[in-house]
């Protein structure tokens, strides 16, 4: 069957690749969006040394799971003062990059309320203005550096908004494993499992194609081989580099397919049960694998490249892998009763991401 693969992000990866940032910017004035600990880690000082006079501002109060209550003031201040910058550089994990993607989209009024109203329609729109983005991940997992998507949370109203426009693809990504050496074990595991979920979700997906499969299968194999070892040896730069590349490949896979059922379930687990994203989207992987198996001959062939031909063995392998990293794999482990879990899966199947799942298509 004919297929199409598209990803416009210029990728710069490998040790020391952050040094390429000034040349990539070409003298443009930038605001850096980063996480609160970046200053203590010496990262802001390093960026100041690299960018010199072209650095016109730093946003360093990014919080996990960007929420509308915090983003509103940040966004309004940025667009009031943002005319002095030509581009944004996001340095951090998924929350920093998602925050930067929200900031890069300017509304006609320059007010965040207008952006939320546009997102609430669920339809694409053309921003009044856009700041180009260079994404520099400091964790191996989000994939946000090579996708156009950002998640904006509204915890008060138990909602989430998905920002995804043609304009929100990053201009470039810098994937430098040296920036990941300080990531603690818990975050290393959580973000690594987010990448695993991205890769598997792109396989059991109605939008999968041979190119996305190539990235996904390689990512899964690398994560299986690498993540447990990295958890035990956090300062190993070779392992950090391998995980960074695996997460990048997972991002390249789901940049074209989007995510599917496991992620659709995860949003409710995060909003209602407070589960961190990487755990929320990975603990159900064995359950979703069972639902995906035998739904599509083509998808089975790709899954069997990863797991072999036996479903029971595949599910056990995935459970053992997750359990070995300290992740429990049943809803009951997180205080969710069977009836609530069944209802949650049914709702997730009807969500935008759930409809990407091959089992949802067959059920329909």
MIFIGU-26150 format. One record per residue (C-alpha): residue in one letter; x, y, z. Coordinates in Angstrom, 1 decimal, m for minus. Layout:
N
code_xx_yy_zz
a_X_Y_Z .
...
END
This chain:
364
code_xx_yy_zz
x_0.0_0.0_0.0 .
x_1.2_3.6_m0.7 .
x_2.3_5.4_2.4 .
x_3.6_8.9_3.4 .
x_6.1_9.9_6.1 .
x_6.7_13.5_7.0 .
x_8.9_15.2_9.6 .
x_10.3_18.7_9.0 .
x_12.5_19.0_12.1 .
x_16.2_19.4_11.6 .
x_17.9_17.0_14.0 .
x_21.3_17.6_15.6 .
x_22.4_14.8_17.9 .
x_25.4_13.3_19.7 .
x_27.7_14.4_22.4 .
x_28.5_18.1_22.4 .
x_25.8_19.0_19.9 .
x_24.6_21.8_22.1 .
x_27.6_23.8_20.9 .
x_25.9_24.0_17.5 .
x_23.1_26.2_18.9 .
x_24.5_29.7_18.1 .
x_25.2_28.7_14.5 .
x_21.7_27.3_14.2 .
x_20.2_30.6_15.5 .
x_22.3_32.8_13.2 .
x_22.2_35.8_15.5 .
x_18.5_35.7_16.2 .
x_17.4_37.0_19.6 .
x_16.0_34.3_21.8 .
x_14.1_33.6_25.0 .
x_15.1_30.4_26.8 .
x_12.3_28.3_28.4 .
x_13.7_25.9_30.9 .
x_13.1_24.1_34.3 .
x_13.8_25.6_37.8 .
x_16.8_23.4_38.5 .
x_18.6_24.4_35.3 .
x_20.3_27.3_37.0 .
x_21.7_25.2_39.9 .
x_23.0_22.7_37.4 .
x_25.0_25.4_35.6 .
x_22.9_25.0_32.5 .
x_21.7_28.6_32.3 .
x_25.3_29.9_32.7 .
x_26.3_27.6_29.9 .
x_23.6_29.0_27.7 .
x_24.5_32.5_28.6 .
x_28.0_31.8_27.5 .
x_26.9_30.3_24.2 .
x_24.2_32.8_23.3 .
x_25.8_36.0_24.7 .
x_23.9_39.2_23.7 .
x_21.3_37.2_21.6 .
x_19.8_35.9_24.9 .
x_17.2_38.4_25.8 .
x_15.2_36.5_28.4 .
x_14.9_33.3_30.5 .
x_11.7_31.6_31.6 .
x_12.8_29.2_34.3 .
x_9.7_28.6_36.4 .
x_8.2_25.8_34.2 .
x_6.2_23.3_36.3 .
x_5.5_19.6_35.5 .
x_2.4_19.0_33.4 .
x_1.9_22.7_32.3 .
x_m1.5_23.8_33.7 .
x_m3.7_26.7_32.4 .
x_m3.5_28.5_35.8 .
x_0.2_28.8_35.6 .
x_0.5_29.3_31.9 .
x_m2.0_32.1_31.7 .
x_0.2_34.7_33.4 .
x_3.4_33.4_31.7 .
x_1.8_33.5_28.3 .
x_0.4_37.0_28.7 .
x_3.7_38.4_30.0 .
x_5.6_36.7_27.1 .
x_3.4_38.1_24.4 .
x_3.4_41.6_26.0 .
x_7.2_41.6_26.1 .
x_7.9_39.0_23.4 .
x_8.3_41.3_20.5 .
x_12.0_41.6_21.5 .
x_12.7_38.0_20.7 .
x_12.9_36.2_17.3 .
x_12.8_32.6_18.5 .
x_12.4_30.4_21.5 .
x_14.9_27.8_22.8 .
x_13.3_25.1_25.0 .
x_15.7_23.3_27.3 .
x_14.3_20.6_29.5 .
x_11.9_17.7_29.6 .
x_8.5_17.4_28.1 .
x_7.0_20.1_30.4 .
x_9.6_22.7_29.3 .
x_9.1_21.9_25.6 .
x_5.3_21.8_25.9 .
x_5.3_25.2_27.7 .
x_7.5_26.6_24.9 .
x_5.1_25.3_22.3 .
x_2.2_27.0_24.1 .
x_4.2_30.3_24.1 .
x_5.3_30.1_20.5 .
x_1.7_30.4_19.3 .
x_0.5_34.0_19.4 .
x_m3.2_34.9_19.4 .
x_m4.6_38.1_17.9 .
x_m5.1_39.5_21.4 .
x_m1.9_38.2_22.9 .
x_m4.0_36.7_25.7 .
x_m4.0_33.1_26.9 .
x_m7.8_32.9_27.3 .
x_m8.1_33.2_23.5 .
x_m5.6_30.4_23.0 .
x_m7.6_28.1_25.3 .
x_m10.9_29.0_23.5 .
x_m9.3_28.1_20.2 .
x_m8.0_24.8_21.6 .
x_m11.4_24.0_23.1 .
x_m12.9_23.8_19.6 .
x_m10.6_20.8_18.8 .
x_m10.1_22.2_15.4 .
x_m6.9_23.5_13.6 .
x_m6.5_27.2_13.5 .
x_m4.0_29.7_12.1 .
x_m2.1_31.6_14.8 .
x_m1.9_35.4_14.5 .
x_1.9_35.0_14.9 .
x_4.5_32.3_15.6 .
x_7.9_32.2_17.2 .
x_10.2_29.5_15.8 .
x_11.3_26.9_18.3 .
x_14.5_25.0_18.8 .
x_13.9_22.1_21.3 .
x_16.8_20.8_23.4 .
x_15.6_17.8_25.5 .
x_17.3_17.0_28.8 .
x_15.5_13.7_29.3 .
x_15.2_10.7_27.0 .
x_11.6_10.1_26.6 .
x_9.2_12.8_25.6 .
x_9.9_12.9_21.8 .
x_8.4_16.4_21.9 .
x_11.5_17.8_20.1 .
x_10.4_16.0_16.9 .
x_6.6_16.3_17.1 .
x_4.1_19.2_16.7 .
x_2.1_18.2_19.9 .
x_1.9_19.7_23.3 .
x_m0.4_18.8_26.2 .
x_m1.9_21.6_28.3 .
x_m3.6_20.5_31.5 .
x_m6.6_22.0_33.3 .
x_m6.5_20.2_36.7 .
x_m9.2_22.4_38.2 .
x_m11.7_21.3_35.6 .
x_m10.3_17.8_35.0 .
x_m9.6_18.6_31.3 .
x_m6.6_18.5_29.0 .
x_m6.1_20.3_25.7 .
x_m4.0_19.1_22.9 .
x_m2.0_21.7_20.9 .
x_m1.1_20.4_17.5 .
x_m0.7_22.7_14.5 .
x_1.5_22.8_11.4 .
x_3.1_25.8_13.1 .
x_4.1_23.9_16.2 .
x_6.7_21.6_14.7 .
x_10.0_22.7_16.1 .
x_12.4_24.2_13.6 .
x_15.2_22.0_15.0 .
x_16.1_19.6_17.8 .
x_19.4_19.3_19.6 .
x_19.7_15.9_21.3 .
x_22.9_16.0_23.4 .
x_23.2_13.1_25.8 .
x_25.6_15.0_28.0 .
x_22.7_17.2_29.1 .
x_21.0_14.0_30.5 .
x_23.7_12.9_32.9 .
x_22.1_14.6_35.9 .
x_18.7_13.0_35.5 .
x_17.9_11.0_38.6 .
x_16.9_7.3_38.4 .
x_13.1_7.8_38.9 .
x_12.9_10.3_36.1 .
x_15.2_8.3_33.9 .
x_12.8_5.3_34.2 .
x_9.6_7.3_33.8 .
x_10.8_9.1_30.7 .
x_12.3_6.0_29.3 .
x_8.9_4.2_29.7 .
x_7.2_7.1_28.0 .
x_9.5_6.5_25.0 .
x_8.7_2.8_25.1 .
x_5.0_3.6_25.1 .
x_5.4_6.0_22.1 .
x_7.1_3.3_20.1 .
x_4.6_0.5_20.9 .
x_1.7_2.9_20.4 .
x_2.9_3.7_17.0 .
x_2.9_0.0_16.1 .
x_m0.6_m0.9_17.2 .
x_m1.9_2.1_15.3 .
x_m4.2_2.6_12.3 .
x_m1.7_5.3_11.0 .
x_1.3_3.0_11.1 .
x_3.5_2.7_8.0 .
x_6.8_0.9_7.2 .
x_8.9_3.9_7.9 .
x_7.3_4.6_11.3 .
x_7.6_0.8_12.1 .
x_11.4_1.0_11.3 .
x_11.9_3.7_13.9 .
x_9.5_2.0_16.4 .
x_10.9_m1.5_16.3 .
x_14.5_m0.2_16.7 .
x_13.4_2.1_19.6 .
x_11.7_m0.8_21.5 .
x_14.6_m3.1_21.1 .
x_17.1_m0.5_22.3 .
x_14.9_0.4_25.3 .
x_14.5_m3.2_26.3 .
x_18.3_m3.7_26.2 .
x_19.4_m0.3_27.6 .
x_17.0_1.1_30.2 .
x_17.5_m1.5_33.0 .
x_21.3_m1.1_32.6 .
x_21.1_2.7_32.6 .
x_19.0_2.6_35.8 .
x_21.9_0.9_37.5 .
x_24.6_3.1_36.0 .
x_23.2_6.6_35.6 .
x_26.6_8.2_34.9 .
x_27.3_5.9_31.9 .
x_27.4_8.3_28.9 .
x_27.3_5.5_26.4 .
x_24.0_4.3_27.8 .
x_22.7_7.8_28.1 .
x_23.5_8.3_24.4 .
x_21.8_5.0_23.4 .
x_18.7_5.9_25.4 .
x_18.6_9.4_23.9 .
x_18.7_7.9_20.4 .
x_16.0_5.4_21.3 .
x_13.7_8.1_22.6 .
x_14.4_10.2_19.4 .
x_13.5_7.2_17.2 .
x_10.3_6.6_19.2 .
x_9.5_10.3_18.7 .
x_10.1_10.0_14.9 .
x_7.7_7.0_14.9 .
x_4.8_8.6_16.7 .
x_5.3_12.0_15.1 .
x_3.5_10.5_12.1 .
x_1.1_8.0_13.8 .
x_0.1_9.9_17.0 .
x_m0.3_7.8_20.1 .
x_m3.2_5.4_20.8 .
x_m5.0_3.6_23.6 .
x_m2.4_3.5_26.3 .
x_m2.0_7.2_26.1 .
x_m5.7_7.8_26.0 .
x_m6.1_5.9_29.2 .
x_m3.1_7.7_30.8 .
x_m4.7_11.1_30.7 .
x_m7.5_10.1_33.0 .
x_m5.0_8.3_35.3 .
x_m3.0_11.5_35.5 .
x_m5.9_13.8_36.0 .
x_m7.9_11.7_38.5 .
x_m5.3_9.6_40.2 .
x_m2.2_11.8_40.0 .
x_0.0_9.2_38.2 .
x_3.1_10.6_36.5 .
x_2.8_10.6_32.8 .
x_5.5_8.0_32.0 .
x_4.0_5.5_34.4 .
x_0.4_6.3_33.5 .
x_1.0_5.6_29.8 .
x_3.2_2.5_30.3 .
x_1.6_0.4_33.1 .
x_m1.2_m0.6_30.7 .
x_1.1_m1.7_27.9 .
x_0.7_m5.5_28.6 .
x_m3.1_m5.1_28.7 .
x_m3.1_m3.1_25.4 .
x_m0.8_m5.6_23.8 .
x_m3.3_m8.3_24.5 .
x_m6.1_m6.2_22.9 .
x_m3.9_m5.4_19.9 .
x_m2.8_m9.0_19.2 .
x_m4.6_m10.7_16.3 .
x_m6.5_m7.6_15.2 .
x_m4.4_m7.1_12.1 .
x_m2.1_m9.5_10.2 .
x_0.1_m6.7_9.2 .
x_0.4_m5.3_12.7 .
x_1.0_m8.8_14.1 .
x_4.0_m9.2_11.9 .
x_5.5_m6.0_13.3 .
x_4.7_m6.8_16.9 .
x_6.3_m10.3_16.4 .
x_9.5_m8.7_15.2 .
x_9.7_m7.3_18.8 .
x_8.1_m10.0_20.9 .
x_8.1_m13.3_18.9 .
x_5.1_m15.3_17.9 .
x_3.6_m16.2_21.3 .
x_1.1_m13.7_22.9 .
x_1.4_m15.1_26.5 .
x_5.2_m15.0_26.3 .
x_5.1_m11.5_24.9 .
x_2.8_m10.2_27.7 .
x_5.0_m11.9_30.3 .
x_8.1_m10.3_28.8 .
x_6.6_m6.9_28.9 .
x_5.3_m7.3_32.5 .
x_8.6_m8.6_33.7 .
x_10.4_m5.7_32.1 .
x_8.1_m3.1_33.7 .
x_8.1_m4.9_37.1 .
x_11.9_m5.0_37.0 .
x_11.9_m1.3_36.7 .
x_9.5_m1.0_39.7 .
x_6.3_m0.4_37.7 .
x_3.2_m2.4_38.6 .
x_1.0_m3.4_35.7 .
x_m2.6_m3.8_37.0 .
x_m5.2_m1.1_37.6 .
x_m5.8_m2.4_41.1 .
x_m2.2_m1.6_41.9 .
x_m3.2_2.1_41.6 .
x_m6.4_1.9_43.5 .
x_m8.7_1.5_40.5 .
x_m11.4_m1.2_40.8 .
x_m12.2_m3.5_37.9 .
x_m15.5_m1.8_37.1 .
x_m13.8_1.6_37.0 .
x_m11.0_0.3_34.9 .
x_m13.4_m1.2_32.4 .
x_m15.3_2.1_32.1 .
x_m12.0_4.0_31.8 .
x_m10.8_1.8_28.9 .
x_m14.2_2.2_27.2 .
x_m14.0_6.0_27.5 .
x_m10.4_5.9_26.3 .
x_m11.4_3.9_23.2 .
x_m13.8_6.8_22.3 .
x_m11.1_9.5_22.7 .
x_m9.1_11.0_19.8 .
x_m6.0_8.9_20.7 .
x_m8.1_5.8_21.4 .
x_m9.5_5.8_17.9 .
x_m6.0_5.4_16.6 .
x_m5.8_2.0_18.2 .
x_m6.3_m0.9_15.8 .
x_m8.6_m2.7_18.2 .
x_m10.9_0.4_18.2 .
x_m11.3_0.2_14.5 .
x_m12.2_m3.5_14.5 .
x_m14.6_m3.0_17.4 .
x_m16.4_m0.2_15.4 .
END
